[in-house]
């Protein structure tokens, strides 16, 4: 245990009790100015430290935003591939529809050409009959009578083709099929399957 002894004698002072403390000398004045400069430098360094902490916070937020943007940009590549797959599918469907329309148009043009030939043949026969009748009437010979031309002209259309019922559009020569895949997050993707 520690024992402290307290003296009842007054402490010795560097200057007498009745006198004033000495005036600060030039060394004390320099110490006061230096202390003010030190305090000022400490305040400036504290302000700089606080400013750096604030800048670090903003820097970390910026880094977080940039990483989020990078994630979104990496997702754009996947979006582009999905979009190109869907465009390929649509392109093949449109091309098959154009092929079907071209086939139908060519069939209609063939039918129109056949009808035109039949009409030309019938008008030629009618012209021959008209010329014979005019020759007979000019000759005035009533004994020679030509058979009466038919009053009705019958045009025969080409045989009708059975109507085709398509449940699917016509496929191109190189069939390309797509496989549908549904991801757990709900995204639907299509991938080509070649046979």
matplotlib code that plots the C-alpha trace (Angstrom):
import matplotlib.pyplot as plt

x = [0.0, 1.2, 1.3, 1.4, 2.8, 1.5, 3.8, 2.3, 4.9, 4.1, 5.6, 8.6, 7.7, 10.1, 9.2, 8.1, 4.4, 4.0, 5.5, 4.0, 5.0, 7.7, 6.7, 7.1, 10.4, 11.1, 11.5, 8.0, 6.6, 8.1, 6.6, 3.2, 3.4, 4.7, 1.8, -0.7, 0.9, 0.8, -2.9, -3.6, -1.7, -3.6, -7.0, -6.0, -4.8, -8.1, -10.1, -8.0, -8.6, -12.4, -12.3, -10.4, -12.9, -15.8, -14.0, -13.4, -17.1, -18.0, -15.3, -16.7, -20.2, -18.8, -17.0, -20.3, -22.2, -19.5, -19.6, -23.4, -23.1, -20.6, -23.0, -25.8, -23.5, -22.5, -26.2, -26.6, -24.5, -27.0, -29.9, -28.2, -27.9, -31.5, -32.7, -30.6, -32.1, -35.6, -34.9, -33.6, -36.8, -38.9, -36.8, -37.3, -41.0, -41.2, -39.1, -41.3, -44.4, -42.8, -42.0, -45.6, -46.9, -44.5, -45.7, -49.4, -48.7, -46.9, -49.8, -52.3, -50.1, -50.1, -53.9, -54.3, -52.0, -54.1, -57.3, -55.8, -54.9, -58.4, -60.0, -57.7, -58.5, -62.3, -62.1, -60.2, -62.8, -65.6, -63.7, -63.5, -67.3, -68.1, -66.0, -67.8, -71.2, -70.3, -69.0, -72.2, -74.4, -72.5, -72.7, -76.4, -76.6, -79.3, -78.6, -75.3, -76.0, -73.4, -74.2, -75.3, -72.5, -73.1, -74.8, -72.9, -69.2, -68.0, -64.6, -63.2, -61.1, -58.2, -59.1, -59.4, -56.7, -57.7, -57.2, -54.3, -54.7, -51.5, -51.2, -47.6, -45.9, -43.8, -40.3, -37.2, -35.1, -32.7, -35.0, -33.8, -35.7, -35.5, -35.6, -37.4, -35.8, -37.3, -34.8, -35.7, -35.8, -38.5, -36.3, -37.3, -34.5, -34.5, -31.6, -31.1, -31.3, -30.0, -31.0]
y = [0.0, 3.4, 6.1, 9.7, 12.3, 15.8, 18.5, 21.5, 23.8, 26.0, 25.2, 27.1, 29.5, 30.8, 34.4, 36.0, 35.9, 39.6, 40.3, 40.0, 37.2, 38.3, 39.8, 37.3, 37.7, 37.4, 33.6, 33.4, 35.6, 33.4, 30.3, 32.0, 32.8, 29.3, 27.9, 29.9, 28.7, 25.1, 25.4, 26.9, 24.1, 21.5, 23.1, 23.1, 19.4, 18.4, 20.2, 18.4, 15.0, 15.6, 16.7, 13.5, 11.3, 13.0, 12.5, 8.8, 8.4, 9.9, 7.8, 4.6, 5.5, 6.2, 2.9, 1.1, 2.9, 2.0, -1.7, -1.6, -0.2, -2.8, -5.5, -4.0, -3.7, -7.4, -8.2, -6.3, -8.9, -11.6, -9.4, -8.9, -12.6, -13.2, -10.5, -11.8, -15.3, -13.9, -11.9, -15.0, -16.8, -14.0, -13.7, -17.4, -17.1, -14.1, -15.8, -18.9, -16.7, -15.0, -18.4, -19.5, -16.2, -16.6, -20.1, -19.0, -16.1, -18.3, -20.8, -17.9, -16.5, -20.0, -20.2, -16.8, -17.7, -20.9, -18.9, -16.3, -19.1, -20.5, -17.1, -16.5, -19.9, -19.3, -15.8, -17.2, -19.9, -17.3, -15.1, -18.1, -18.7, -15.1, -15.0, -18.1, -16.7, -13.4, -15.4, -17.4, -14.3, -12.5, -15.4, -15.3, -19.0, -20.1, -23.8, -23.7, -22.8, -23.0, -24.5, -22.0, -20.8, -21.8, -18.9, -19.6, -19.6, -22.0, -21.3, -24.2, -23.3, -25.5, -28.1, -26.7, -27.7, -28.8, -26.1, -26.7, -26.4, -25.6, -25.9, -24.7, -22.3, -23.9, -24.7, -23.8, -26.5, -26.5, -26.9, -25.0, -25.7, -23.8, -25.1, -23.0, -22.7, -21.0, -19.9, -19.9, -16.0, -16.1, -15.3, -17.2, -18.1, -19.9, -21.9, -23.4, -27.1, -28.4, -31.8]
z = [0.0, -0.8, 1.8, 0.9, 3.2, 2.9, 4.0, 5.7, 4.4, 1.4, -1.9, -3.1, -5.8, -8.5, -7.7, -4.5, -3.6, -3.5, -6.8, -10.4, -12.7, -15.1, -18.5, -21.3, -23.1, -26.8, -26.5, -25.0, -27.7, -30.4, -28.7, -28.8, -32.5, -33.2, -31.2, -33.3, -36.5, -35.2, -34.3, -37.8, -39.5, -37.4, -38.4, -42.1, -41.9, -40.2, -42.9, -45.6, -43.9, -43.8, -47.4, -48.3, -46.5, -48.3, -51.6, -50.8, -50.1, -53.5, -55.2, -53.7, -54.9, -58.4, -58.4, -57.4, -60.2, -62.8, -61.7, -62.0, -65.5, -66.5, -65.3, -67.4, -70.5, -70.2, -70.2, -73.5, -75.3, -74.2, -75.3, -78.7, -79.3, -78.3, -80.6, -83.5, -83.0, -83.0, -86.1, -87.8, -86.9, -88.3, -91.4, -92.2, -91.7, -94.0, -96.6, -96.6, -97.0, -100.0, -101.5, -101.1, -102.6, -105.6, -106.2, -106.1, -108.4, -111.0, -110.9, -111.5, -114.4, -116.0, -115.7, -117.2, -120.2, -120.8, -120.8, -123.1, -125.6, -125.5, -126.0, -129.0, -130.5, -130.1, -131.6, -134.5, -135.1, -134.9, -137.5, -139.9, -139.5, -140.1, -143.2, -144.6, -143.9, -145.6, -148.6, -148.8, -148.4, -151.2, -153.5, -153.0, -153.1, -150.7, -151.3, -149.6, -146.0, -143.4, -140.1, -137.5, -135.2, -131.6, -129.8, -126.6, -126.3, -123.6, -122.1, -120.3, -117.3, -116.4, -113.9, -110.4, -108.1, -104.7, -102.1, -99.9, -96.2, -94.5, -90.8, -91.0, -93.3, -96.1, -94.9, -96.9, -98.5, -95.5, -92.6, -89.5, -86.3, -83.0, -79.5, -76.9, -73.5, -70.5, -67.8, -64.1, -64.2, -66.9, -69.9, -73.1, -75.5, -78.8, -80.1, -83.6, -84.0, -87.3, -88.6]

ax = plt.figure().add_subplot(projection="3d")
ax.plot(x, y, z, "-o")
ax.set_aspect("equal")
plt.show()
